[in-house]
Amino acid sequence: MAFPKVFYFIWGKLSWRNVFRSQGSAVFDDLLVRFLTTNSQFTASTGRIRSSAFLPSPQDLKLSVYEIIGLFPRQIWKLGRMYVGRPSGRNVRARADLSHPAVAAAGLATERDGSPRRHVSITGWQTSKEDQKDRALVLAQNARLVLAPD
Amino acid sequence: MTVANFPISAGGFFGSATERGVSSDAGAITKHFVDILGAFYETYSIQEVHRGAHRSLYVAVAEASVVNWDGYGAQPVRRQTAANALWLLQSLPASVPGPDVSVDPDGEIAFEWQPGPGRAFSISIGTGDIVTFAGLRGRKRIRGTEVLVDGLPKSLLFHLGQTLLA
């Protein structure tokens, strides 16, 4: 192999781009994720997520999600384990990816509070359960299921 | 496998047109017919058609039996809620596909159907006799509450049928 080819081969292997590729692609869309800890919240075979996974907390009427822009997949799962799985003593089994337009389509808004890090609250929920279910159905229809790695 | 198909809007088995006669004989025949269908429904529907949903109900209740089961501070399922959910599941006509079962953050149990993209229907039941529902049919959205007095309200079955058949 001629020297230039050897040089470019080694350079290509060592480049940052390939280091990044080995970890999966970073997320550059402005996505929000809801981490799921029970199997009854989704169906892995069909990719469906139940609307109950998107209902707000009855205590403060906020839906807790995390912003994942610029994170690699393993960093996203680490975020879920740290702030959702570990405090509840459960495994994070999957995540539901949501876009900001999907939140707006449900007539809801986002509030970045940064506590914990990258935490975002989806707000604008009414107190009536029927209204909450209606909006949660819209979120569920627009969400994408991603299963946690084994 | 052969599955009996009864119209949802007619209330499943028990809504079949058998009550046109007014004589005592007609009444006896109707009662006999309903008894036969009722026994069939008990043995066939509950044990076969919605078996998957029954299993999912038990799994969902087991998963959500403690405080903060979802990692976001959710309430656990109460015993009465589970009993009501079981009753609701058994009240579903055999012609309705088995629902997906999950638990809401307030501890209520949700039954959900997602027959296709842009179509979904969800019913939540708690400790009382009120159910909350919401549905999507394309751009059309429905929602409301119903009181469970004597079986599933026909309006609920109507909305569910519209979602499944749209």
Interface residues (C-beta under 8 A of the other chain):
Chain A: F35 L36 T37 T38 N39 S40 Q41 T43 R48 R50 S51 S52 A53 L55 P56 S57 P58 Q59 S64 V84 G85 P87 S88 R90 V92 K129 E130 D131 K133 D134 A136 L137 V138 A140 Q141
Chain B: S56 V59 A60 E63 A64 N68 W69 D70 G71 Y72 G73 A74 Q75 D100 V101 S102 V103 D104 P105 D106 E108 A110 E112 Q114 P117 G118 A120 S122 S124 T132 F133 A134 G135 L136 R141 R143 G144 T145
